[in-house]
Amino acid sequence: MRTRIENLKRFIANEIVPIGKAAYLKDDIVAAISVTFVAIPLSLAVAVASGVAPQVGLISAIFGGIIGALFGGCRLSVTGPAVAMSVLVANTVQNYGFTGLLVVGTICGLLQIIFGVLKLGRLAKIIPLSLVLAFTAGIGVILFFSQIAILFNLNAAIEHPVMGLIHHWGEIVPRVTTAGIWLTLLTLAILGIVPRFLPRAYAFAFAVFIPMAIAYFGNLQVRLIGEIPHDLVHPDIIDFSQIGNWKSLIITGIEVFILASLETLLSTSAVDIMGKGDLHNPNQELIGQGIANVGVAVFGGIPVTSVIARSSVNVLAGAKTRRAALLHALIIFVIVYFGSEFIEKVPMAVLTGILMAAAFKMMNFRQVVDLWKNDRLEVLVYAITFIAIVVTDLISGIQAGLFAAFILVAFRMMRTKADIKLWTNKNVLRVGLNGNVSILAYDELNRIKELALAQAGLKFVIFEFAALHKIDASGAKHLVTIAKELADENIKTIFHGMTSDHQAVILQVSSSEASHYQITVMESQIKEILEKSGIEHSANDVLKHGIVKFTSNYAKDNQELISTLAKGQKPHTLLITCSDSRLNPNAFFSANIGEIFIVRNVGNVVPPYMPNNIYSEIAAIEYAVYELGVRNIVICGHTECGAVKASYATGDKDLGYIGLDNWLSIIKDGFRKHKPTDAAHGVKVNLLNQVDNLKTYPKIVDMIANTQITVNAWIYDVHSGNMLEWDESKRDFEVIA
């Protein structure tokens, strides 16, 4: 409860209070006027497409804009009726009347509030992108063709616009010369050309004013919007008796909730990108949109969302606070009361053009090309959803898309991939398993078996489990059976790098076949098994197999990262650690390539600074700090360190090596200053001595003093995998949890 109160205080202080201050007032006014040029024609157009009176769109823009600005989770987004919602809204009005629409809006709002309060806004991210894109594109196609049907007055084609236009194509040709059609085409041209040279708000203004002027001064006989009431009370009577199927209406409300929430969260994410930060709170945004939808329904409006068209204009026009969205709604309110006569003279053909332009933009087939490049299976989900929506209806399209997405996820979860490398001695076949081994792995495992049996002189097949996510009983049984079949042909099988879960499943299904395979954890165990069988272990082949796995998996999936890093590195940390093979820095830091600049040596030593010192560590430290701009240094030791053990055990004596003895003398010098009680304590003493050595570097010690750089002393425990950090206040090492 205390956290919620603190969050509310912070929200009021950071978001609501600035609305009443003079700061950025000019910027917000300019942005509000710019958004109004977009909001009014777009709201009118959405109302027309939704099958309601034009003033309903304005009511929604006013109340949705005010409430969304006050309670939403994104400072610069603008709330109003959205083109993407128009098809669903039109179906609702057609099936349940205006009363049903208000019920749907209320259901949508209440669900958004509940989801926001329960902090479920993140669930929107689990919906496949391919389904969202197909849904948006499908709505765009339906909206586009329905406007063509309206434009050519083909009433019979409006209910099923795509198929209807095909059947009534012959009626279009005689009507292409009407004035309304040419005004629509002019609107489309303005909306397509002007944004290339001027801000988007100008495009909407020109798209309204120019055709309107041509119709007025040319005395063209075209249909106008007509009378708009000066009040904000919708004339339709609320009659719940019109609703015959409440169950179906509730389902429609859930569909509107899903689409409105997706539209909102996608829009606010785009606003974040355009605003270069100012990250939105998705849960607060859902709460704000929910309150807005309930409020709009009370005043007789259509469901609203955060709209990318309005929000992008708001950001690009220089809005700084929520005041811009509030002012745009108030400007629309003033125009409804004092300038509705002007709106009444806007030709309907202009609204048709605006809707067609918006619908065409929703059909962004370039995104399908991007999907095709990245994942062709996602395109299959897109195609199924899109075709189902266009040919049948929205509900059927969503159901088909979700089913296809579910099948795709299941297929991916059960898919097996293998990286295969035959050693140069032709005696060992190494197989890296990726993904999951299940019933769907039969073909891939059989392919590996046939490949092994066809290889003359093959003695061992090594299955690597390190990159395998999961193996079920069916997949494990088949893998064990293959091991038996290979054993019958005098080919031995090794299962390497299994987790405890992998091993439990394998042993569970093995029974008498357990003798046909061996289990290893370390590469040295494989080496021992091979050499006992008279086969030379090839370290180079192990490395080459690793390269094959890297290039076919990681490098292939991270080409953008690799290409970016090829232009230059910007690591965030300099790590000085031991050469010990038990340490894998990128693994235990969960760090990607390009993040850590690593210096490794025996004993994680930092040689004291001397002007004539030729140690490479000095060069690496200087390069990382001065050239790469690294501002975080971690010196990392580890338990059971051989260099520390040798230094502690030998004391002033040498081991009999030239290079190693000279190097260990640096550790021993530190032990003379601070004598450890035993080798385990020596790991800690040595690490802190190396931190002191680092502080002998002139520029670095100044940067540490001025808090321009941080230095950390960490110890990796080879027994548990835990990392311990030196706590200066406690004068001891504490586990990083």
C-alpha positions in Angstrom: 0.0 0.0 0.0 2.8 2.4 0.9 4.5 1.7 -2.5 1.2 2.6 -4.3 0.8 5.8 -2.4 4.4 6.8 -3.2 3.9 5.9 -6.9 0.8 8.1 -6.9 2.6 11.0 -5.3 5.4 10.6 -7.8 2.9 10.5 -10.7 1.1 13.7 -9.6 4.4 15.5 -9.0 6.1 14.5 -12.3 3.0 14.3 -14.6 0.1 16.3 -13.3 1.7 19.3 -11.6 3.7 20.4 -14.7 0.4 20.9 -16.6 -0.3 24.0 -14.5 3.2 25.5 -14.8 4.3 28.0 -17.4 7.3 26.0 -18.5 7.0 24.7 -22.1 3.5 26.4 -22.5 4.3 27.7 -26.0 5.7 24.3 -27.1 2.5 22.5 -25.9 0.2 25.0 -27.6 1.9 24.7 -30.9 1.8 20.9 -30.6 -1.9 20.9 -29.6 -2.9 23.0 -32.7 -0.9 20.7 -34.9 -2.6 17.6 -33.4 -6.0 19.2 -33.9 -5.5 19.4 -37.6 -5.1 15.6 -37.6 -7.6 14.7 -34.9 -10.7 16.4 -36.3 -10.8 14.9 -39.8 -9.6 11.6 -38.5 -12.2 11.4 -35.8 -14.9 12.3 -38.3 -13.6 9.7 -40.7 -13.5 7.0 -38.0 -17.1 7.8 -37.0 -18.3 7.5 -40.6 -16.4 4.2 -41.0 -17.8 2.9 -37.7 -21.4 3.5 -38.8 -22.2 6.2 -36.3 -23.0 10.0 -36.6 -19.9 12.3 -37.2 -20.4 14.1 -33.8 -19.8 10.7 -32.1 -16.2 10.7 -33.3 -15.7 14.2 -32.0 -17.3 13.3 -28.6 -14.8 10.4 -28.4 -11.9 12.6 -29.3 -12.8 15.2 -26.7 -13.5 13.0 -23.7 -11.0 10.3 -24.7 -8.3 13.0 -25.2 -8.9 14.6 -21.8 -9.2 11.5 -19.7 -6.4 9.7 -21.5 -4.0 12.6 -21.0 -4.8 12.9 -17.2 -4.6 9.2 -16.3 -2.5 7.5 -19.0 0.9 6.1 -18.6 2.6 7.9 -21.5 3.2 11.6 -21.3 3.2 12.5 -25.0 0.6 10.1 -26.4 -2.8 11.3 -27.6 -6.0 9.3 -27.1 -8.9 9.2 -29.6 -10.9 7.0 -31.9 -8.7 4.8 -34.0 -9.1 3.7 -37.7 -8.0 0.1 -36.7 -11.1 -0.1 -34.4 -13.6 1.0 -37.0 -14.4 -2.3 -38.5 -15.1 -4.0 -35.2 -17.1 -1.0 -34.1 -19.1 -1.0 -37.3 -19.9 -4.7 -36.8 -21.0 -4.0 -33.2 -23.3 -1.2 -34.3 -24.8 -3.3 -37.1 -25.4 -6.3 -34.8 -26.4 -4.8 -31.5 -27.2 -1.1 -32.2 -25.8 1.9 -30.5 -26.7 0.6 -27.0 -24.6 -2.5 -27.7 -21.7 -0.3 -28.7 -21.8 1.6 -25.3 -21.9 -1.8 -23.5 -18.8 -3.0 -25.5 -17.0 0.2 -24.7 -17.7 -0.2 -21.0 -16.6 -3.8 -21.1 -13.4 -2.8 -22.9 -12.7 -0.1 -20.3 -13.3 -2.2 -17.3 -11.1 -5.0 -18.6 -8.3 -2.5 -19.3 -8.5 -1.1 -15.8 -8.5 -4.6 -14.3 -5.5 -5.7 -16.4 -3.6 -2.5 -15.5 -4.3 -2.8 -11.8 -3.1 -6.5 -11.9 0.0 -5.3 -13.8 -0.8 -7.6 -16.8 0.1 -5.0 -19.4 3.2 -7.1 -20.3 0.9 -9.9 -21.6 0.4 -8.0 -24.8 4.0 -8.8 -25.7 3.2 -12.6 -25.9 0.9 -12.1 -28.9 2.8 -13.1 -32.0 3.9 -10.1 -34.1 2.8 -11.9 -37.3 -0.7 -12.2 -36.0 -0.9 -8.5 -35.0 0.4 -7.4 -38.4 -2.0 -9.7 -40.3 -4.9 -8.5 -38.1 -4.0 -4.8 -38.8 -3.5 -5.5 -42.5 -6.7 -7.5 -42.8 -8.7 -4.6 -41.2 -6.9 -2.2 -43.6 -8.0 -4.3 -46.6 -11.6 -4.5 -45.4 -11.7 -0.8 -44.6 -10.1 0.1 -48.0 -12.5 -1.9 -50.1 -15.5 -0.8 -48.0 -14.7 2.8 -48.7 -14.4 2.0 -52.4 -17.9 0.5 -52.2 -19.2 3.6 -50.5 -17.4 5.8 -52.9 -19.1 4.2 -55.9 -22.4 3.8 -54.0 -22.3 0.0 -54.3 -24.6 -0.7 -51.3 -24.7 -4.4 -52.1 -20.9 -4.7 -51.7 -20.6 -3.0 -48.4 -21.3 -6.0 -46.1 -18.6 -8.1 -47.7 -16.5 -5.4 -49.5 -13.7 -7.6 -51.0 -16.0 -10.2 -52.6 -18.7 -7.7 -53.2 -16.5 -5.5 -55.3 -15.5 -8.5 -57.4 -19.1 -9.3 -58.1 -20.1 -5.7 -58.8 -17.0 -4.6 -60.8 -19.1 -3.7 -63.8 -20.9 -1.0 -62.0 -17.8 0.9 -61.1 -16.7 2.0 -64.6 -19.7 4.2 -65.4 -19.3 6.1 -62.2 -15.6 7.1 -62.3 -16.3 10.6 -63.5 -18.3 11.8 -60.5 -16.9 14.9 -58.6 -16.8 13.0 -55.2 -14.4 10.4 -56.7 -12.0 13.1 -57.9 -12.1 14.9 -54.5 -11.2 11.6 -52.9 -8.3 11.0 -55.3 -7.1 14.6 -54.6 -7.3 13.9 -50.8 -5.3 10.7 -51.3 -2.7 12.6 -53.4 -2.3 15.3 -50.8 -1.9 12.9 -47.9 0.7 10.9 -49.9 2.8 13.8 -51.2 2.8 16.6 -48.6 4.4 14.6 -45.8 7.5 14.2 -48.0 8.1 18.0 -47.7 6.1 19.3 -44.7 5.1 18.0 -41.2 2.1 15.6 -41.2 -0.3 18.1 -39.6 0.0 20.2 -42.8 -1.0 17.3 -44.9 -4.2 16.8 -43.0 -5.0 20.5 -43.0 -4.4 20.7 -46.8 -6.3 17.5 -47.4 -9.4 19.1 -45.8 -9.1 22.7 -46.9 -8.2 22.3 -50.6 -10.9 19.8 -51.6 -13.4 21.8 -49.4 -12.5 25.0 -51.2 -12.8 23.4 -54.6 -16.2 22.0 -53.7 -17.4 25.3 -52.3 -16.1 27.7 -55.0 -16.7 25.2 -57.8 -20.3 24.7 -56.6 -19.8 20.9 -56.9 -22.8 18.7 -56.2 -21.2 16.5 -53.6 -22.4 15.1 -50.3 -21.3 17.0 -47.2 -21.0 15.9 -43.6 -24.1 17.9 -42.7 -25.5 19.2 -39.5 -23.4 18.6 -36.3 -25.2 19.4 -33.0 -23.5 22.1 -30.8 -23.9 20.0 -27.7 -22.2 16.8 -26.6 -25.2 14.7 -25.9 -25.8 11.8 -28.3 -29.4 11.7 -29.5 -29.7 7.9 -29.6 -31.9 6.4 -26.9 -30.3 3.7 -24.8 -32.5 0.6 -25.1 -31.1 -2.6 -23.7 -34.0 -4.6 -25.1 -32.3 -4.3 -28.5 -29.6 -6.7 -27.3 -30.6 -10.3 -27.9 -27.4 -12.2 -27.4 -25.5 -10.9 -24.4 -22.9 -13.8 -24.5 -21.9 -12.8 -28.1 -21.9 -9.1 -27.1 -19.5 -9.8 -24.2 -17.2 -11.8 -26.5 -17.2 -8.8 -28.8 -16.3 -6.6 -25.9 -13.3 -8.8 -25.1 -12.2 -8.6 -28.8 -12.5 -4.8 -28.7 -10.5 -4.8 -25.4 -7.7 -6.9 -27.0 -7.5 -4.8 -30.1 -7.7 -1.5 -28.2 -5.0 -2.6 -25.8 -2.7 -3.7 -28.5 -3.2 -0.6 -30.5 -2.5 1.5 -27.4 0.6 -0.4 -26.2 2.1 -0.4 -29.8 1.4 3.3 -30.1 3.0 4.2 -26.8 6.0 2.1 -27.6 6.4 4.0 -30.8 6.1 7.3 -28.9 8.9 6.2 -26.6 11.1 5.6 -29.7 10.2 9.0 -31.2 10.6 10.8 -27.9 14.1 9.2 -27.4 13.2 7.9 -24.0 10.4 9.0 -21.6 9.5 5.3 -21.3 5.8 4.7 -20.7 4.2 2.6 -18.0 2.1 0.0 -19.8 0.0 -0.9 -16.7 -0.7 2.8 -16.0 -1.5 3.3 -19.7 -4.0 0.5 -19.6 -5.7 2.0 -16.5 -5.8 5.4 -18.2 -7.3 4.0 -21.4 -9.8 2.0 -19.4 -11.0 5.1 -17.5 -11.2 6.9 -20.9 -13.2 4.2 -22.5 -15.7 4.0 -19.6 -16.0 7.8 -19.7 -16.4 8.0 -23.4 -19.1 5.3 -23.3 -21.0 7.3 -20.6 -21.1 10.3 -23.0 -22.1 8.2 -26.0 -18.8 7.8 -27.8 -17.0 5.0 -29.5 -14.0 3.1 -28.0 -10.7 5.0 -28.0 -7.0 4.1 -27.9 -3.7 5.8 -27.9 -3.4 6.7 -31.6 -0.1 6.7 -33.4 -1.2 9.2 -36.0 -2.0 11.9 -33.4 0.8 10.9 -31.0 3.5 11.1 -33.6 2.4 14.6 -34.6 2.3 15.6 -31.0 5.9 14.4 -30.4 7.3 15.8 -33.7 5.6 19.2 -33.1 7.5 19.6 -29.9 5.1 18.7 -27.1 6.7 18.5 -23.7 3.9 17.7 -21.2 0.5 16.1 -21.0 -0.9 19.6 -21.4 -0.6 19.3 -25.2 -3.0 16.4 -25.4 -5.4 18.2 -23.0 -5.3 21.4 -25.1 -6.0 19.6 -28.3 -9.2 18.1 -26.8 -10.2 21.5 -25.5 -9.7 23.1 -29.0 -11.9 20.4 -30.5 -14.5 21.2 -27.9 -14.4 24.9 -28.7 -14.7 24.1 -32.5 -17.8 21.9 -31.9 -19.5 24.7 -30.0 -18.5 27.7 -32.0 -17.3 26.4 -35.4 -19.4 23.4 -36.2 -20.7 25.2 -39.3 -17.3 25.0 -40.8 -17.1 21.2 -40.2 -20.5 20.7 -41.7 -19.2 21.9 -45.1 -16.5 19.2 -45.3 -17.2 16.8 -48.2 -17.8 13.2 -47.3 -15.4 12.3 -50.1 -12.6 13.9 -48.1 -13.3 11.6 -45.2 -13.4 8.7 -47.6 -9.9 9.7 -48.9 -8.6 10.0 -45.3 -9.9 6.5 -44.4 -8.5 5.0 -47.6 -5.1 6.5 -47.0 -5.1 5.2 -43.4 -6.3 1.8 -44.6 -3.5 1.6 -47.2 -1.0 2.5 -44.5 -2.3 -0.3 -42.3 -1.6 -2.7 -45.2 2.1 -2.3 -44.7 3.2 -5.3 -46.7 6.8 -4.2 -46.4 6.7 -5.7 -42.9 5.8 -9.0 -44.5 9.0 -8.9 -46.5 10.9 -8.3 -43.2 9.1 -11.3 -41.7 10.1 -13.4 -44.7 13.7 -12.5 -44.3 13.8 -13.3 -40.6 11.3 -16.2 -40.2 9.3 -17.7 -43.0 7.2 -19.7 -40.6 5.9 -16.5 -39.1 4.8 -15.5 -42.7 2.6 -18.6 -42.7 0.8 -17.5 -39.6 0.5 -14.0 -41.2 -1.0 -15.5 -44.4 -3.5 -17.7 -42.6 -4.7 -14.9 -40.4 -4.8 -12.3 -43.2 -6.7 -14.6 -45.7 -9.2 -15.8 -43.0 -10.0 -12.2 -42.0 -10.5 -11.0 -45.6 -12.5 -14.0 -46.8 -14.6 -14.7 -43.7 -14.6 -12.2 -40.8 -12.4 -10.8 -38.0 -13.4 -13.4 -35.4 -12.6 -16.3 -37.7 -9.4 -14.7 -38.7 -8.2 -14.3 -35.1 -9.1 -17.9 -34.3 -7.3 -19.2 -37.4 -4.3 -17.1 -36.6 -4.1 -18.1 -33.0 -4.4 -21.8 -33.9 -1.7 -21.4 -36.5 0.5 -19.6 -34.0 -0.1 -22.3 -31.4 0.9 -25.0 -33.9 4.0 -23.0 -34.8 5.1 -22.6 -31.2 4.5 -26.3 -30.5 6.5 -27.2 -33.6 9.4 -25.0 -32.6 9.4 -26.3 -29.1 9.6 -29.9 -30.3 12.1 -29.3 -33.2 15.6 -30.7 -33.0 18.6 -29.3 -34.8 22.0 -31.0 -35.0 25.5 -29.7 -35.7 27.6 -32.5 -37.1 31.3 -32.7 -37.5 33.4 -35.7 -38.5 36.9 -35.6 -37.0 39.9 -35.7 -39.3 40.8 -39.2 -38.1 37.4 -40.4 -39.4 37.0 -42.4 -36.2 34.8 -39.9 -34.3 31.5 -38.2 -35.3 30.6 -35.3 -33.0 26.9 -34.2 -32.9 25.7 -31.1 -31.1 22.0 -31.3 -30.3 20.0 -28.1 -30.2 16.4 -27.3 -29.4 14.3 -30.2 -28.0 14.4 -33.9 -28.5 10.9 -35.3 -28.8 8.8 -37.4 -31.0 9.5 -34.9 -33.8 13.2 -35.7 -33.6 12.8 -39.2 -35.0 13.8 -38.2 -38.6 16.7 -36.1 -37.5 18.1 -38.7 -35.2 17.6 -41.4 -37.8 19.5 -39.3 -40.3 22.4 -39.1 -37.9 22.3 -42.8 -37.3 22.4 -43.5 -41.1 25.3 -41.1 -41.5 27.2 -42.8 -38.8 26.6 -46.3 -40.2 27.6 -45.2 -43.7 31.0 -43.9 -42.4 33.7 -46.6 -42.8 36.0 -46.9 -39.8 33.8 -44.9 -37.4 34.4 -45.9 -33.8 32.5 -43.3 -31.7 29.5 -41.0 -31.9 29.5 -38.2 -29.3 26.1 -36.6 -28.7 26.5 -33.2 -27.0 23.6 -32.1 -24.7 25.0 -28.7 -23.6 22.7 -26.6 -26.0 19.7 -28.9 -25.7 16.7 -27.4 -23.9 14.6 -30.4 -23.2 14.3 -34.1 -23.9 11.1 -36.1 -23.3 10.7 -39.8 -22.8 9.9 -40.6 -26.4 12.9 -38.7 -27.7 15.2 -40.2 -25.0 14.0 -43.7 -25.8 14.7 -43.3 -29.5 18.2 -41.8 -28.7 19.0 -44.8 -26.4 17.7 -47.2 -29.1 20.0 -45.6 -31.7 22.9 -46.1 -29.2 22.1 -49.8 -29.1 21.8 -50.1 -32.9 25.2 -48.3 -33.2 26.7 -50.7 -30.6 25.5 -53.7 -32.7 27.8 -52.3 -35.5 30.7 -51.8 -33.1 30.2 -48.1 -32.8 30.3 -46.7 -29.3 28.1 -43.8 -28.1 28.9 -41.1 -25.6 26.3 -38.7 -24.1 28.2 -35.6 -23.2 27.3 -32.5 -21.1 23.9 -33.6 -19.9 22.0 -31.7 -17.2 20.6 -33.6 -14.2 17.1 -33.4 -15.9 18.5 -34.8 -19.2 20.2 -37.6 -17.4 17.1 -38.5 -15.3 15.0 -39.0 -18.5 17.8 -41.0 -20.2 18.3 -43.3 -17.3 14.5 -43.7 -16.8 14.0 -45.2 -20.4 17.3 -47.0 -20.6 16.7 -50.3 -18.7 19.0 -52.9 -20.4 20.3 -50.5 -23.0 22.3 -48.5 -20.4 25.4 -50.5 -21.2 25.4 -49.2 -24.8 26.4 -45.6 -24.0 28.7 -43.8 -21.7 28.0 -40.5 -19.9 30.7 -37.7 -19.6 30.7 -34.3 -18.1 34.2 -33.0 -18.9 36.2 -33.1 -22.2 39.0 -34.8 -20.3 36.7 -37.8 -19.7 36.1 -38.1 -23.5 39.9 -37.9 -24.0 40.4 -40.7 -21.6 37.7 -43.0 -23.1 39.1 -42.5 -26.6 42.7 -43.1 -25.7 41.7 -46.3 -23.9 40.2 -47.5 -27.2 43.4 -46.6 -29.0 42.0 -43.5 -30.7 43.9 -40.2 -30.5 41.9 -37.3 -29.0 42.0 -34.3 -31.3 41.8 -31.0 -29.4 41.7 -29.2 -32.8 38.7 -31.2 -33.9 36.9 -30.3 -30.6 37.6 -26.6 -31.3 36.6 -26.9 -35.0 33.3 -28.5 -33.9 32.8 -25.5 -31.6 33.4 -23.2 -34.5 30.8 -25.0 -36.5 28.2 -24.7 -33.7 29.1 -21.0 -33.3 28.8 -20.0 -36.9 25.6 -22.1 -37.6 23.8 -21.0 -34.5 25.0 -17.9 -32.6 26.7 -16.1 -35.5 23.8 -16.8 -37.8 21.2 -15.5 -35.3 23.3 -12.4 -34.2 24.5 -11.1 -37.5 23.3 -7.6 -36.8 25.3 -7.5 -33.6 28.4 -8.9 -35.2 28.2 -6.4 -38.1 27.8 -3.6 -35.7 30.7 -4.6 -33.6 32.8 -4.9 -36.7 32.6 -1.1 -37.0 34.1 -0.7 -33.5 33.9 -1.9 -29.9 32.5 0.0 -26.9 32.9 -2.4 -23.9 31.4 -1.3 -20.6 33.8 -3.2 -18.4 37.5 -4.0 -18.2 37.9 -7.5 -16.6 41.3 -8.6 -15.3 41.1 -12.3 -14.4 43.0 -15.5 -14.2 43.9 -17.8 -17.1 42.3 -20.8 -15.3 40.2 -22.9 -17.7 37.5 -23.2 -15.1 36.6 -19.5 -15.6 34.3 -18.5 -18.4 33.8 -14.8 -17.9 31.1 -14.2 -20.6 29.2 -17.2 -19.2 29.2 -16.2 -15.5 28.5 -12.6 -16.3 25.8 -13.6 -18.8 27.5 -11.0 -21.1 27.4 -10.9 -24.9 30.3 -10.3 -27.2 31.4 -6.7 -27.3 30.5 -6.0 -23.6 33.7 -7.0 -21.7 37.4 -6.1 -22.5 39.2 -9.1 -21.0 42.8 -9.4 -19.7 43.8 -12.9 -18.5 47.0 -14.0 -16.9 48.2 -16.5 -14.3 46.9 -15.3 -10.9 44.9 -12.3 -12.2 47.9 -10.1 -11.6 48.1 -6.3 -12.2 51.8 -5.4 -12.4 52.6 -2.2 -10.4 53.0 0.8 -12.7 56.6 1.6 -13.8 57.4 3.9 -16.6 59.7 1.4 -18.3 57.5 -1.6 -17.6 56.9 -3.8 -20.8 54.1 -5.9 -19.4 51.2 -6.3 -21.8 48.7 -5.8 -18.9 49.7 -2.1 -18.7 49.1 -1.6 -22.4 45.7 -3.3 -22.1 44.6 -1.2 -19.1 45.7 2.0 -20.8 43.9 1.1 -24.0 40.7 0.1 -22.3 40.5 3.2 -20.1 41.9 5.9 -22.3 41.0 4.8 -25.8 37.8 2.7 -25.4 36.4 4.9 -22.6 35.8 2.0 -20.1 34.7 3.4 -16.7 34.3 0.1 -14.8 37.1 -2.2 -13.8 36.7 -5.7 -12.3 39.6 -7.7 -11.0 38.4 -11.2 -10.5 40.2 -14.0 -8.6 39.0 -17.5 -8.0 39.2 -20.1 -5.3 41.6 -23.0 -5.7 44.0 -20.7 -7.7 47.1 -22.6 -8.6 49.2 -19.5 -8.9 48.3 -18.4 -5.3 48.8 -22.0 -4.0 52.3 -22.1 -5.6 53.2 -18.6 -4.3 52.1 -19.4 -0.8 53.8 -22.9 -0.6 57.2 -21.9 -2.1 57.7 -18.6 -0.2 61.1 -17.3 -1.3 62.0 -20.4 -3.2 61.5 -20.8 -7.0 59.7 -23.4 -9.0 62.6 -23.7 -11.5 60.9 -21.8 -14.3 62.2 -18.6 -15.7 59.0 -16.9 -16.8 56.7 -18.3 -14.2 59.0 -17.6 -11.3 59.4 -14.0 -12.4 55.7 -13.6 -12.7 54.8 -15.2 -9.4 57.3 -12.8 -7.7 54.7 -10.1 -8.1 52.2 -12.2 -6.0 54.9 -13.0 -3.5 55.8 -9.3 -3.1 52.3 -8.7 -2.1 52.4 -11.6 0.4 55.4 -10.0 2.1 53.3 -6.9 2.8 50.2 -8.8 3.8 50.9 -12.4 4.8 48.0 -14.8 4.3 47.1 -17.5 6.9 46.7 -20.2 4.2 46.3 -20.6 0.4 42.5 -20.0 0.6 43.1 -16.7 2.5 45.9 -16.0 0.0 43.3 -15.7 -2.8 41.6 -12.8 -1.0 44.9 -11.2 0.0 46.3 -11.4 -3.6 43.1 -9.9 -5.1 43.2 -6.9 -2.8 47.0 -6.5 -3.5 46.2 -6.3 -7.2 43.6 -3.6 -6.5 46.4 -1.7 -4.7 48.7 -2.2 -7.7 46.1 -0.8 -10.0 46.1 2.4 -7.9 49.7 2.9 -8.7 48.7 4.0 -12.3 48.8 7.9 -12.1 45.8 8.8 -14.2 43.7 5.9 -12.9 44.2 6.8 -9.3 43.0 10.3 -10.0 39.9 9.0 -11.8 39.1 6.8 -8.9 39.5 9.7 -6.5 37.2 11.8 -8.6 34.6 8.9 -8.9 35.2 8.9 -12.7 35.9 5.2 -12.6 34.8 2.3 -10.4 37.1 -0.6 -9.3 35.6 -3.9 -8.1 37.3 -6.9 -6.4 35.4 -10.2 -7.0 36.1 -13.8 -6.4 34.6 -16.7 -8.4 34.0 -19.8 -6.3 34.8 -22.8 -8.5 32.9 -25.1 -6.1 29.5 -23.5 -6.1 29.6 -21.1 -9.1 28.9 -18.1 -6.7 30.6 -14.8 -7.1 31.8 -12.9 -4.0 32.3 -9.1 -3.9 34.6 -7.1 -1.6 32.4 -5.0 0.8 34.6 -2.1 2.0 32.2 -1.3 4.9 32.3 -4.9 6.2 35.9 -5.4 5.3 35.0 -8.9 3.9 33.7 -10.6 0.8 30.0 -11.1 0.4 28.1 -13.4 -2.1 26.5 -11.4 -4.9 22.8 -12.6 -4.8 
